[in-house]
């Protein structure tokens, strides 16, 4: 579940690509705070603070911007091409008691007997859109595949043991994971191989059509 941590940020007075790049070289991450019928605020945070939030799995924070407190949801994190450095973060103001819609990862648990029998695991949905209280956002939705055989599929409507208060927004008929039969490569027919060998023995090419 989400943990509420208190972090500090500062209003970002200088904006633009060049200014943001300069902040990153100093270990500072630019960001935005918006929502709840208030104006958007450009902010900046220490890079180690943002990395710690992500590592701890914190989604809802008490964000203090120049001395003014806000409860906010860590809405979006933008990484560089190699997913090593954080380029930008977005925070959405929330009421801890209001329900929010967020996307969380799907984690598969167990071993599929269909895979053990030679089938192919097709994990189609790696994230689900859910609705829940801002302070009760789960870290993930776990899907057990211990009974999934070849030809079986788990749809959104099949998901059970959801965390308390969680409502799935993703379409019910969407396939989360399925196990399909492996496609066998067809071996060349014996007649085709013989014809190929005969043609090679003659050493000639077929005349071009006129």
C-alpha positions in Angstrom: 0.0 0.0 0.0 1.0 3.6 -0.4 2.9 5.2 2.4 2.7 8.9 3.0 6.1 10.6 3.3 6.9 14.2 3.9 9.2 15.8 1.3 10.3 19.3 0.5 10.4 21.1 -2.8 11.0 24.6 -4.1 9.1 26.7 -6.6 11.0 26.7 -9.9 11.4 30.3 -11.0 13.5 29.7 -14.1 11.8 27.5 -16.7 12.7 26.1 -20.1 14.8 23.2 -21.6 18.1 24.9 -20.9 17.2 25.7 -17.3 15.9 22.2 -16.7 19.1 20.7 -18.1 21.2 22.8 -15.8 19.2 21.7 -12.8 19.7 18.0 -13.7 23.5 18.5 -13.9 23.3 19.8 -10.3 21.4 16.7 -9.1 18.0 18.5 -9.1 14.8 17.1 -10.7 12.3 19.6 -12.3 8.6 18.9 -11.9 5.1 20.1 -11.8 2.4 20.2 -9.1 -1.2 20.6 -10.4 -4.9 19.7 -9.9 -7.6 20.1 -7.4 -8.8 23.4 -9.0 -5.6 25.2 -8.2 -3.1 26.6 -10.6 -0.1 24.5 -11.7 3.2 25.2 -10.0 6.6 24.5 -11.4 8.8 22.9 -8.7 12.2 21.3 -8.2 13.3 18.5 -5.9 16.6 17.0 -4.9 17.3 14.0 -7.1 18.0 11.6 -4.2 14.6 12.5 -2.7 12.8 11.4 -5.8 14.8 8.2 -6.2 14.1 7.3 -2.6 10.4 7.8 -3.2 10.4 5.5 -6.2 12.5 2.9 -4.4 10.2 2.9 -1.3 7.1 2.6 -3.5 5.6 5.8 -2.1 2.8 7.2 -4.2 1.1 9.7 -2.0 3.3 12.3 -0.2 3.0 15.4 2.0 4.7 17.8 -0.4 5.9 21.0 1.2 6.6 23.7 -1.4 8.3 26.8 0.1 6.6 26.1 3.4 3.1 25.4 2.1 1.9 21.8 2.5 0.0 19.8 -0.1 -1.0 16.2 -0.2 0.0 14.9 -3.6 0.1 11.8 -5.7 3.3 11.0 -7.6 1.5 10.8 -11.0 4.3 10.5 -13.6 8.0 9.9 -13.7 9.9 10.6 -17.0 13.2 8.8 -17.4 16.1 9.1 -19.8 16.5 6.7 -22.7 18.5 4.2 -20.6 16.1 4.5 -17.5 19.0 5.6 -15.3 18.3 9.3 -14.7 15.0 11.0 -13.9 14.2 13.9 -16.2 10.9 15.1 -14.8 8.2 14.3 -12.3 4.5 15.3 -12.0 2.6 15.5 -8.8 -1.2 15.6 -8.6 -2.9 17.3 -5.6 -5.3 14.9 -3.9 -7.6 14.6 -0.9 -6.4 11.5 1.1 -10.1 10.5 1.4 -10.9 10.8 -2.3 -10.8 8.0 -4.9 -8.3 8.4 -7.7 -7.6 6.5 -10.9 -4.1 5.2 -11.4 -2.2 2.6 -13.4 -0.4 -0.1 -11.5 1.7 -3.1 -12.6 0.5 -6.6 -13.0 2.8 -9.3 -11.5 2.5 -12.9 -12.4 2.9 -15.5 -9.6 3.4 -19.2 -9.9 4.2 -21.6 -12.7 1.8 -22.4 -15.5 1.3 -26.1 -16.2 0.7 -25.1 -19.8 4.1 -23.6 -20.1 5.6 -26.8 -18.5 3.8 -28.8 -21.2 5.5 -26.7 -23.9 3.0 -23.8 -24.3 3.9 -20.2 -24.7 3.1 -17.6 -22.0 1.6 -14.5 -23.5 1.5 -11.7 -20.8 -0.6 -9.1 -22.6 -1.4 -6.7 -19.9 1.5 -5.5 -17.8 -0.5 -2.8 -16.1 -4.1 -2.2 -15.0 -6.1 0.9 -14.6 -7.7 0.9 -11.1 -9.7 3.2 -8.9 -9.2 3.4 -5.1 -8.6 5.8 -2.2 -5.5 7.9 -2.7 -4.0 6.4 0.5 -4.8 2.8 -0.4 -3.0 2.5 -3.8 -1.5 -1.0 -4.0 2.0 -1.6 -5.2 0.8 -4.1 -7.8 -2.0 -6.6 -8.7 -0.8 -10.1 -8.4 -2.2 -12.7 -10.8 -1.7 -16.4 -10.0 -1.1 -18.6 -13.1 -0.7 -22.0 -11.4 -3.8 -23.4 -13.0 -3.4 -21.9 -16.5 -3.1 -24.7 -19.2 -2.6 -24.5 -22.9 -5.5 -22.7 -24.4 -6.5 -21.0 -21.2 -6.6 -17.3 -20.5 -7.2 -15.0 -17.6 -9.3 -12.0 -18.3 -9.8 -8.8 -16.3 -13.2 -10.2 -15.2 -11.5 -13.3 -13.8 -9.3 -11.4 -11.4 -9.9 -12.3 -7.7 -8.5 -11.4 -4.4 -8.2 -7.7 -5.3 -7.0 -5.4 -2.5 -9.7 -4.0 -0.4 -11.5 -1.0 -1.9 -9.9 -1.5 -5.4 -12.1 -1.3 -8.5 -10.6 -2.3 -11.8 -11.3 0.2 -14.6 -9.7 -1.7 -17.5 -12.2 -3.5 -19.8 -13.5 -6.7 -18.3 -13.0 -8.7 -21.5 -9.3 -7.7 -21.9 -6.9 -10.7 -21.7 -4.3 -10.3 -18.9 -2.4 -13.5 -19.6 -2.9 -16.6 -21.7 -1.0 -19.7 -22.7 -1.0 -20.6 -26.4 0.2 -23.7 -28.1 3.7 -23.5 -29.6 3.8 -23.2 -33.4 5.7 -26.0 -34.9 7.8 -25.2 -38.0 6.8 -27.3 -41.0 9.6 -29.5 -42.4 10.1 -29.3 -46.2 8.4 -32.2 -48.0 10.6 -35.0 -49.2 9.4 -34.5 -52.8 10.5 -30.8 -52.7 13.9 -31.8 -51.4 14.4 -34.4 -54.1 13.4 -31.9 -56.8 15.9 -29.4 -55.4 18.7 -32.0 -55.5 17.8 -33.1 -59.0 17.8 -29.5 -60.3 21.2 -28.9 -58.7 22.6 -32.1 -60.3 21.5 -31.0 -63.8 23.3 -27.7 -63.1 21.1 -25.7 -65.4 18.7 -22.8 -64.7 15.1 -22.8 -66.0 14.7 -20.7 -69.1 13.2 -17.3 -68.6 9.6 -16.9 -69.6 9.1 -14.8 -72.7 
